[in-house]
Amino acid sequence: MKHRTDNLEFRGKKSVALLTDTIGVSFGTLTLLGLTNARSLEKPTTAHFLLGEHCVNSCSFCSQAKRSKALPNQLSRVTWPEVSWAEISTPLAGAIDRGDIKRACLQIVESPGATNQAVQLIRNIRGISRIFPISVCVAPTSISRAGLFFRAGASQIGLPIDAASKEIYNLVKGRGFDESWGILSQASEKWPGRISTHLIAGLGETEEDIVRSIARARGMGITVGLFAFTPVKGTQMEDEPPPLLGSYRRIQLAAYVLGRGGSIEQMGFEDGKISYIRISSPEILREVRKGIPFQTSGCPDCNRPYYNERPGQVPMNYPRPLSAHEASDCLLDSELNLG
């Protein structure tokens, strides 16, 4: 994928590099920007972009993996049509100005040219707004690359671990578990409060594995986004099932308690399964009963509708506040007595 940086658009005293490549834009984002005729059942609150294709890595669950036979414009179960910057810049500026979009997130595939293209896109968005939040999600391979994105104007860098245990990491991603955690640790020390990570439930880990990984990341001051494994046709794990709903609800509850300052000492495990979570704070208990732990987690203002499920299914991650009935059902599904 070739690109140029010599094409400039001038806005006042600023010069903004124009992308001469096309950019992968999530279908939901295009709908929100009014660039499709489709109707969105749940509107995204973050604009998602995909930079690069045909990853050099071979993660078994990923549609962009080197060995994947999935469609090239797919990531998880989301499609990413390619659009030029010229087509999206004005609608994006309008959506930011109106507050329809609260954040931009750049998903970077490990492929030639993707890093440079992402830097260029960050600078273009900064040409629209100097303060609009921009997240970058990229493999945890080096501190220097994270610094490159921050210097370009990124607000937050996501360095996904994905797999919660070394055994599962080696199985579905290959070697590098300890190295990835090392990069996370260094990044969180260098840029406190500006680093996030992702963990995927349902890759074969136990509930205890993923809760301990969440606690480890939270102990470093790292924001954690929780995903449910989604089998995608054409990937090596296309025939594997997603996590059981009850298991995912327990993990969500544990993740929420840890994110609200709780400790893993408040939780018990039996054969890798969460057996109890003690919540003494009346405020947190009220939040739990409202269903807040079952909403999408991760960077602020990112709701990712239908990233892990199809319309009509019970959401793994609710992209909006839950009704009282939905919150009650989620707590029942968890099979935990929280008092």
DABELBEL-V12649 format. One record per helix or strand of 3 or more residues. SS is the DSSP state (H for helix, E for strand). FROM is the first residue (numbers start at 1). TO is the last residue. If there is no record, write none. Layout:
ss=SS from=FROM to=TO
ss=SS from=FROM to=TO
This chain:
ss=E from=8 to=11
ss=E from=14 to=17
ss=E from=22 to=26
ss=H from=27 to=32
ss=E from=46 to=51
ss=E from=78 to=84
ss=H from=85 to=98
ss=E from=103 to=108
ss=H from=114 to=128
ss=E from=133 to=137
ss=H from=143 to=152
ss=E from=156 to=158
ss=H from=166 to=172
ss=H from=177 to=190
ss=E from=195 to=201
ss=H from=207 to=219
ss=E from=223 to=228
ss=H from=245 to=259
ss=H from=264 to=266
ss=E from=267 to=270
ss=E from=273 to=277
ss=H from=282 to=289
ss=H from=292 to=294
ss=H from=324 to=334
